[in-house]
């Protein structure tokens, strides 16, 4: 039969509990960071969509100006 040292077992359990608590803290911190990253990614996606809309509006404006210029040129040519 093995000879168990009560104090040694108690100390091992105490160390394991401390390690578990430290691991939980690290996991909690990591989860918070992941949450922050996900929020930033969502905000970035919204900003990218806004930028796409602005670029599209700019392209539409340029096209409209070009079409208007072409229309004016056609009118002047026909006169």
C-alpha positions in Angstrom: 0.0 0.0 0.0 1.3 3.4 -1.0 2.1 5.9 1.7 0.2 9.1 0.9 1.4 12.3 2.5 -1.7 14.3 3.4 0.1 17.7 3.3 1.6 16.9 -0.1 -1.8 16.0 -1.6 -3.3 19.1 0.0 -0.5 21.3 -1.5 -0.9 19.6 -5.0 -4.7 20.3 -4.9 -4.1 23.9 -3.9 -1.6 24.4 -6.7 -4.0 22.8 -9.2 -6.8 25.0 -8.0 -4.6 28.1 -8.5 -3.6 27.0 -12.0 -7.2 26.5 -12.8 -8.1 29.9 -11.6 -5.3 31.5 -13.6 -6.4 29.6 -16.7 -10.0 30.8 -16.2 -8.7 34.4 -16.0 -6.7 34.0 -19.2 -9.7 32.4 -21.0 -12.0 35.2 -19.8 -9.5 37.9 -21.0 -9.2 36.1 -24.3 -13.0 35.9 -24.7 -13.3 39.6 -24.0 -10.6 40.4 -26.6 -12.4 38.2 -29.1 -15.6 40.0 -28.4 -13.9 43.4 -29.0 -12.4 42.1 -32.2 -15.8 40.9 -33.5 -17.3 44.3 -32.7 -14.5 46.1 -34.5 -14.9 43.7 -37.5 -18.7 44.5 -37.6 -18.0 48.2 -37.5 -15.4 47.9 -40.2 -17.9 46.0 -42.4 -20.4 48.8 -41.9 -17.8 51.4 -42.8 -16.9 49.4 -45.9 -20.5 49.3 -47.0 -20.7 53.0 -46.6 -17.6 53.5 -48.6 -19.0 51.3 -51.4 -22.1 53.4 -51.4 -20.0 56.6 -51.6 -17.9 55.2 -54.4 -21.0 54.1 -56.3 -22.6 57.5 -55.9 -19.4 59.1 -57.2 -19.3 56.9 -60.2 -23.0 57.6 -60.9 -22.3 61.3 -60.7 -19.3 61.0 -63.1 -21.5 59.0 -65.5 -24.3 61.5 -65.3 -21.9 64.4 -66.0 -20.4 62.5 -68.9 -23.8 61.7 -70.3 -24.9 65.3 -70.0 -21.7 66.5 -71.7 -22.4 64.0 -74.5 -26.0 65.2 -74.8 -24.8 68.8 -75.0 -22.3 67.9 -77.7 -25.0 66.1 -79.7 -27.3 69.1 -79.5 -24.5 71.5 -80.6 -23.6 69.1 -83.5 -27.2 68.9 -84.6 -27.6 72.6 -84.8 
